[in-house]
Amino acid sequence: MTAQRTRARRLIAVPLGMAMASAFAFLPHVPASAAETAPKATTTDASSLSYVVNVRPGQGTSAQVKKAIADAGGSILVAYDRIGVIVVHSSNPDFARTIRTVRGVQSAGATRNAPLPAQSTTDVGTPHMLTSEEVRSAKAADGQDPLEPLQWDLPAIKADKAHEKTLGSRDVTVAVIDTGVDDTHPDIAPNFDRDASVNCVSGRPDTADGAWRPSAAESPHGTHVAGEIAGAKNGVGITGVAPGVRVAGIKVATTAGYFYTEAVVCGFVWAAEHHVDVTNNSYYTDPWYFNCTDDPDQKALVDAITRASQYAERKGTVNIAAAGNESYDLDADSLTDPVSPNDGTPSDRVVDPHRCFDIPTQLPGVVTVAATGAKGIKSSFSNYGLGVIDVAAPGGDSTRYQAPAPPATSGLILGPLPGGRWGYMAGTSMATPHVAGVAALVKSTHPHASAALVKTLLYAEADATPCTDPYDIDGDGKVDAVCKGSKNHNGFYGWGTVNAWKAVTR
């Protein structure tokens, strides 16, 4: 993927059988209600970049550091004192190098290469929209939502059985840290938590009403993810994995589709301070796919988001992230990263994924999710790696590789899209909300459980899934990936495939 494409982990390069792109089709009797208003832009010099400056947590920004920032040509946008992360704008190209020499500064680095605001226009493909005829022809059994028969992913994790016992608790909130959520969608509106929703794109919370929504020109990714987690069981559209819990939108992607560090830090801190139980993170933080800690700029980005995500976990939040869609072995000795920096001039660089991290995916404490297809084996695109993958869940795959059983017809994941529509998407982006939904069911069943205990139960209640060996997904006689580990813990499926039924019965 190139610098002009959004980095959310939702749509991927796949064989033609996946039918990823189609024209937008409005469904009957449903208004197009997604907000058209884009978030307010931060006023900056045309050549300004954004930086994070990391200092000792809990002390506040010292007068010395404030003066040094100003002297170096920086202006403080926001300071998150509890985690010691300061977001600064500066047009001084030597700002980071200068500020790293200041006493009290532990690390500092530019969060981007493109001047503020980033300029880009395209997404990575488009969802396959359901047509009006496809909606009308769907036949649901008693007790099902109309499009539920097309959701092969729900029985794959026994969510349909779990719903017979409980839909989840209204006291549990999952925040979708993403491109924005259309809370007016009929599958999302009944469960939307406005108080826990915000726009964090600039790095500073914007609480204006509807600021969390995507504009018509922005990606539908966050809305799809939100519906997968908590789409209401209300006789309309699809059903979420945890249709009785609440869902919030924390918008962190620019209109160009970039997920920059200052926005992600804001998102985790907001979740921590607004009693969010689970966050869903189906993206990687731009502009570096892998952030190498021997590079002072990239190290600062790792430091900042580590502090923010761990702060959220200490506050009781379970953070869940997508493993990525490049078929990388994240436990390999080395990988070639051809897309970084994606807002500058990318070049092939060889990295060690044990020292260069995909964030937040590889951060300590984060639940890392691989994707499976309709046959229950690793999706053709899913990243993997022993000791990196924690659990697996349905993320879809080509029907050429893994076709679902009827009446489902697509190997992709069905969910809501802005404007009262529904469509199919695929990726580890779609696997992650399944895990977030199951974690929400665990929290519903064990309301006093800490984040650590919720994760322990999530892993313990997963269905052990042995390595697929040999893994020849396209049937050409060549091994496409090598799975290491045992039946109970391996590089393809981690501790196993999540199980919603066990989450509500044990």
N, C-alpha and C positions, 0 to 999 in steps of 0.2 A: 504494500500500500504506500501511496506517496504522500507528500506533504500537504496536498490539497484534499485529503480525505479525512473524514472523522474517525476517531479512534475508539469509539465504543465497541464492545465485543458482541456484535449482534448479527451482522450480515457478513458473509464470507464468500470467497471464491469457491464455487462448487460445480459439479457436473451439471449439464443441462437438465437432467432428470429432476433437479430440485425446483425448477421453475421459480427462480427467486424474484424475477421482475415481472410486473404487469401494470396495467393502467390503474389509476385510483378509481374505485367504484363505490359510490355512495349506496348505503343500504336503505331499504324503504322504511318510512315512518320514524326515522331517527335523525334529529337535527345535527347539523355540522356545528358543533359548539365549542371546539377548542379555541382558546384565547388567541387573538391576533397580535397582542401587545408584546413586544420584545422587552427584555429587561433594560433598565437605564444603563447607559454606558458611563464608565468612569472617565472624567476629563483628564487627559494627560497630554504631555508633549508628544509630537508625532514620532519622535525617536526614542521614547521611553520604553524601558523594559521593566518587568516585574521581578522582584527578588524576594527570597526568604532569608532572614537573618535569625539564627538560632542562638539564644542566650540561656543562662541558667533558668530553669522553670520556677515559677512561683514567686519571683522577686520583683516583677515589674521591670519595665525598661529603665535602666539607670540613666541619670543625666549625662554621664560620660558617653554612653552608647548613643543616646539621642543626638548629642552634639556631633559625634563622629559621623552619624548618618547624614545630618544636615551638611556638615563640612565636606562630605564626599559627594554632595549633590543629590542626596536622596530625600524623599518625603514619605513619612510613615502613613500607610493606608489604614492599618489596623494592627494591634498587638494582642496576641493571645497569651497573656501573662502566665496562665496556669500551666501552659506547656512550653513557654519560652520561645514562641515563634512570632516573629515580626514580619509583616508584609510591607515591602517598600517599593516605590516606583522611583526610577532614576534614569536619566538620559546619559549619565557618565559611563562610558564603556569600561572604565577601570573601577567601577563602584565595588564589585564583589571582591576583587583583589585587594583593594584598599581597606575595606571594612573587615576583612579576615585578619588583619594585623592589629585590630583594636582589642585592648584588654576587655575581657568579659564576653567577647563574641566567640562562640564555639564552632560555628560553621556558617557559611553564607554562600549563596549561589543564585544565578539567574534561573528563573523558572521557564524561560522560553528563549527563542532566537528571533522570532518575529516581533517587530514593534507593536505596542498596544494600539488599537485592538488587533488581534490576529485576523488575517484576511483569507477566507476560503469559502467555497460555495457548494461543494459536492459532498454527498454521502457515499457510503460503500454499497451500491445497489439500492434496491427498493424492496419492500415486502411484497409477497404475493397476496393481493387483496381477495377476499371472498366476494363473489358477485351476488347480486340480489337473488338470482336463481339458486345459487349454492346455499344461501341462507334459507330460502323457502323450502328447498328439498330435503333439508336435514330433518331426520326423524329421531326424536328423543323418547326414551322409555319414561314411565311414570317416575316422578321425582328428579328427573334430570333437567338441566337447562337445555335450551334448544340445540346448541352447538356442541354439547358435551360428548355425543357419540363420536365426534371427530377428534376428540382429545385422547389419543392412545396413551399419552404420557401420564394421565391420572391413574389408570389401573397399573401402569408400569411401576409405580411407587406405592400402590395400594391406597391412594388418596380417596378413591371412591368408597372403599370399605371404611376408612377413617371417618368419612362424613356421616356414616350411619351412627356413629357414636357421638361425634362433636364436630362443629365447624370451626372451632377455635374460640378464643375469648376476646371480647371487646376491650379488655384491659391490656391487650398486647398490641404494640404498634411496630410495624416494619417500615423503615425508611428506605426509599429507592434513591440512592445517590447516583444521579444520571442526567439525562438530557432534558428532564422536565416531565411532569405528569399532567395529563388532561383529566382533572378531577370532575369534569362535567360528563364524562362518558358514563352511560347507564350501568356498566359493569363495575365502575370504580366509585362513583358518587356515593353509594350507600355506606361505604366503608372508609371514606377519605377522612384523614385527620389533618384539618387545616392548621391547628395550633402547632403541629410538629413539622410543618412544611415551610420552605424558604427558598429564596434564590441566593446562591453563594458564588455566582460566577466571578464577581470582581475580587473575591477573597474576603468580603465583608458582607454580613447578612442583610438582605433586602427583604423586608417583611410585608411589602405592599401586597394587597389582595390580588391573588392570581399570578404573582411574580414567579411561581414555581411551574407555570404552564409553558409548554413549547409553543412558539408561533407556528403559523401554517407552513413556513419555510423550513422549519427545523425538524430534526429526526423524531420519528414516532417511538424510538427505542424505549424510553423510560415508561411510556404509557403501556406498551406491551408487557414489559417486565412487571409493572405494578399489577396488571390484571392477572398474570400468571400466579402471582403470590396470593392476591386477595380479591380476585374477581367475585362479586357477590353471587350467591345462589338465590336468584330472584326471578327466575322465569325468563331471563333475558340473556342472550349470547352464551358466553362460556362460563365455566366455574373455575375458581382459583384453587390452589392447593390448600389454602387455609381461608375459606370464604367467610369466616366469622370474625377474623382479626381486622385490625385497622391498618391502613397503609398511608404513608406520607410521601410527599415529593420533595427532595432536596436537589435543586437544579444546580449542577456544577459545570455543565458543558457550555462553551461559548456558542454563539449562533453559527460559527464555522465548524463546530463539532470537536473542539479541543478541550481536554480535561487537564487544566493546569494545576500545579501544586497548591497555590494559594486557595483555589476553589475547593479542592479536595480536603485540605486542612480545615477550612471553614465548615465543610459538610460534616466531618467527623466530630468537630467540637460542638456544632449545633445539635447533632444527634445525642451526644453525651449529656448536654445540658437541657434536653427536652424529653428525657425519660424514654428514649427509643430503645426497644428491646433487641432489635435486629437491624443491621444495615445490609443492603444488597449492593454490591459493587461490580458491575459488569462492564469494566473498562480497564485500560491501563493509563497511568498518568503521563501525559505528554511533557516534553517532546521526545523523551528517550524510552524506547521499549525496555531496554535494560539500563539501569543506573549503576555505574561502577563506582565503588566507594574509594578508589584511588584517584578519582577525578574530583577536585574540591567542589565544583558546581553540583555535580550529580550526587555527591555525598550529602550536601545540604538538603537536597530534595528528599533523599531517603530519611535523613534525620527528622525533617519536619513532619512527614506523613507518618513515620513510626511513632513519634510523640503523640500525634493527634489520634491515631487509631488505638494506641494503648490507653490513652486517656479515656476514650469511649468505652473500652473494655473494662477499665477499672470502675467506670460508672454503671456497669451491668449490661453493656451492649455487646452482642455477638456480631462480629464483622465477617461477612461472607463474600468471597471474590471469585471471579472467573479465571480459569487457568490459561485461556487464550486459544486461538484458532489456527496456529501455524504448524501443527504436528511436531512441535519441538519436544525433545526429551530434556526437561528442565533439570535432570540429574546428570546430564552429559558433562564430559570434561570441558567441552567448548561448543559454542554455537556461533553461527554467522548471523548478525543482525544487519539487514540491508535497508532498514527504514528510518534509522535515527541519524540526526534529529528530524522529525517529520514536519517541522515548521521551518526548516532551513534547507541545507543541502545534504541529503542522506548519502551515506557511503557504506559499503560493506565493511563491517568491523567484526573481528573475532572476539567473543567475550566468554568468560567463565561464569555460568549462571549461579555458581556458588559464591561469587564475589560481586557480580553485577546483577542487580535485582529488578525484576518486573514488580512495580509497586501499584496498588497494595497487595497484589497476588502473593508475593513471596515474603511478606513481612511477618514477624513473629506474632503468633496469636490469631492470625487471620485464617479462616476456614477456606481452603482452596479446592475448587470444584472442577472436575472433568466432565465431559459430555458423553452421553450414550445415545444410540439410535433406537429405532423401534424394535430391534431384535435384542436389545439389552447389552450390546457390545460397544466398545469405545467408538465414538464417532470418528469418521475418517479424518477430520480436521483437528480434533482435540489435542491440545498439549497434554503431556503426561510426565511422569518422573517419580521414582521411588523416593519417599520421604518428602515429596512436595505436594502431591495430590492427597487430600484428606478423605474426600468422598466423591461419588459420581451420581449423576442424575440425568434425566432425559434432556437433551439439547437439540435433538433432531439429526438427520443425515439424509443423504440422497436415497430415494426409493430404489434406485439401482443397487444400492448396497444393503439397505435395511428397510424393507417395505412393511408397513403396519398391517395388522389384520383388519378386515372390513368390520364396521362400515367406514372406518377411517381410510382416507385415500392418500393423504400426504405424509411423508416421513418427517415433515417439519413440525414446529410447535405453533399451535393456534392461540391467538390472544387478541386483546382489544387494541385499536389504533385510534389516534385522535379524530374527533369529528363523528363519533358514534359508529365507527367501522370496526371490522375485524379482519385479521390477516395472519399469514404464516411467516415465521422467521426461524432462523436456526443459528446455533453457535453455543459456545460455553456461556455466552450471555443469557441464553434461554435455560441452560442447566442450573445456573446459580439461583434464580428465583424459586426453582423447585426446592432447593435446599433451604433457602430462606423461609419458604412456607412451612417446611417440616420443622425447622427450628422454632418457628412461631407456634406450631402445635405442641412441641415439647414444652415451651414456656407456658403455654395455656394449661397444660396438664400439671406442670410443676411451677406454679406462679412465683415461688420464693427461691427458685434456683438461681445461682450466680451464673455469670457468663461462662465461667469455666465448667460448671456442672452441665449447663445446657449443651456445650460442645461434647463433653464426655458422653452424655446420653445420646446425642446425635450419632456419634461414632459407634457406640455400643449397640444401638438399635438398627444400624444399617445392615443390609443383607450381604454377607460375605460373598464376593464375586471373584472367582479365580481368574488368573491371567488368561487372556485369549491367545493361545499358542498353537500353531503359528498365527500371527495376525496378518492376513492377506486380504484386506478389505475389498480390493477390486478384483480378486480372483485371477490375477495374471501370473500366479506361481512365484511371485517375489514377496518376501516378507517386508511389510510396510512400516512396522515398528516392533520393538522388542520390549516385552513386559518383564520386569524383574520383581521378585518378591514371592510371597506365599498366597494361599487362598484368602487368608484373613487380612493381609495387608500387602498391597503391591502398587506398582507404578501406574497402572491404568485406572484402577478403581479405588485406591486408598484403602480405607477401612470397609468399603463396600458401597452398594447402591442404597441411597436413603429409603426409609420405609415409614410412610406416614401412619400406617395402621399401628405399628409398634410404638410410635411416638405418643399415641393417645391411649394405649392400653397397658403400658408398662411403667 
